[in-house]
């Protein structure tokens, strides 16, 4: 079904707003992805503060042309969507989780991270960065480890003396 010129203009404006406001944008290729799976993915993404928007490649490319992004833009083939959010890592991480379960029907094809186009492999590396809660837990564990070792050593010394 053809899109009217007014609707294209509306979509282009929304894409420009999304691209200028988002901290990170992940380009997502999907083909044959079930509607139920996509609905579940959208709900999970929303819980994590990530939005998901599907648009025609030509409209996305036009919107990207207006942005001041450095690097080489990934090649877009097939159906394309963008996942974006204020968190720098969440869009790539959450999409990657669903891509692992999709049997090749969903894949990251690149993204924009820190104002630079990134390849699919770079975005997958970014997706492997743990979430903020996990990082805080790891930090607390690192800080706690020496203190815990000292307590165990002192406890063993006290047991030997008694």
C-alpha positions in Angstrom: 0.0 0.0 0.0 1.4 3.4 -1.0 2.0 6.0 1.7 0.8 9.5 1.1 3.2 12.4 0.9 1.8 13.9 4.1 2.3 10.5 5.9 5.9 10.3 4.6 6.5 13.8 5.9 5.1 12.9 9.3 7.3 9.7 9.5 10.4 11.7 8.4 9.8 14.3 11.1 9.4 11.5 13.7 12.6 9.8 12.5 14.5 13.1 12.7 13.3 13.6 16.3 14.2 10.1 17.2 17.7 10.3 15.7 18.5 13.6 17.3 17.2 12.7 20.7 18.4 9.1 21.1 21.7 8.3 22.8 22.1 5.1 20.9 20.3 3.8 17.8 20.4 0.1 16.7 19.4 -0.8 13.2 17.5 -4.1 13.2 16.8 -6.3 10.2 13.8 -8.5 10.5 12.3 -11.0 8.0 9.6 -13.5 8.8 9.5 -12.5 12.5 6.1 -13.6 13.9 3.8 -10.8 15.0 3.4 -12.4 18.5 7.1 -12.5 18.9 7.5 -8.9 17.8 4.7 -7.8 20.2 6.5 -9.6 23.1 9.8 -8.0 22.1 8.2 -4.5 22.0 6.8 -5.1 25.5 10.2 -6.2 26.9 11.9 -3.3 25.2 9.5 -0.8 26.6 10.1 -2.3 30.1 13.8 -1.6 29.6 13.2 2.0 28.3 13.9 1.1 24.7 11.6 2.1 21.8 11.2 0.3 18.6 10.1 1.9 15.3 9.6 0.4 11.9 9.9 2.6 8.8 10.8 2.3 5.1 14.5 2.2 4.4 14.3 5.2 2.1 12.7 7.3 4.8 15.3 6.2 7.4 18.1 6.9 4.9 16.7 10.4 4.3 16.5 11.1 8.0 20.1 9.8 8.5 21.3 12.2 5.8 20.1 15.1 7.9 22.1 13.9 11.0 25.7 14.8 11.8 26.9 11.2 12.2 30.5 10.3 11.3 31.7 7.0 9.9 30.4 4.7 7.2 26.7 4.0 7.2 25.8 0.3 7.2 24.1 -1.2 4.1 20.4 -1.8 4.7 18.8 -4.7 3.0 15.3 -6.1 3.6 12.9 -4.9 6.2 14.4 -2.4 8.7 13.5 -1.1 12.1 15.3 1.0 14.7 15.6 0.4 18.4 16.6 3.5 20.4 16.7 4.9 23.9 18.4 7.1 26.4 20.6 4.2 27.8 23.7 3.8 25.7 23.8 0.0 25.8 20.2 -1.1 26.3 18.9 -0.9 22.7 21.6 -3.2 21.4 21.6 -5.5 24.4 17.9 -6.1 24.4 17.6 -6.6 20.6 20.5 -9.0 20.7 18.7 -11.1 23.4 15.8 -11.5 21.0 18.0 -12.1 18.0 19.6 -15.1 19.7 16.2 -16.7 20.0 14.9 -15.8 16.5 16.6 -18.4 14.3 18.0 -15.7 12.0 14.7 -13.8 11.6 16.0 -10.9 13.5 19.5 -9.4 13.4 21.4 -6.3 14.3 22.8 -4.7 11.1 24.6 -1.8 12.7 23.9 1.3 14.7 24.8 4.8 15.9 26.9 4.9 19.1 28.4 8.1 20.4 27.7 10.0 17.2 29.4 7.4 15.0 28.0 4.7 12.7 29.0 1.3 14.0 29.0 -2.1 12.2 26.9 -5.1 13.2 29.9 -6.7 14.9 30.7 -3.5 16.9 27.0 -3.2 18.0 27.1 -6.9 19.1 30.1 -6.1 21.2 28.3 -3.2 22.7 25.4 -5.5 23.4 27.6 -7.7 25.4 28.3 -5.0 28.0 26.3 -5.8 31.2 23.5 -3.7 32.4 23.9 -1.0 35.1 22.5 -3.3 37.8 25.0 -6.0 36.9 27.9 -3.6 36.8 27.1 -2.2 40.2 26.9 -5.8 41.6 30.2 -6.6 40.1 31.7 -3.4 41.5 30.4 -4.2 45.0 31.8 -7.7 44.7 35.3 -6.3 43.8 35.2 -3.9 46.7 33.9 -6.5 49.1 36.4 -9.3 48.2 39.4 -8.0 50.1 37.4 -7.2 53.2 35.8 -10.6 53.0 39.2 -12.3 52.7 40.5 -10.4 55.8 37.4 -11.4 57.8 37.9 -15.1 56.9 41.6 -14.9 57.8 40.9 -13.3 61.2 38.2 -15.8 61.9 40.6 -18.7 61.2 43.2 -17.2 63.5 40.6 -16.8 66.2 39.5 -20.4 65.8 43.1 -21.7 66.2 43.6 -19.8 69.4 40.4 -21.1 71.0 
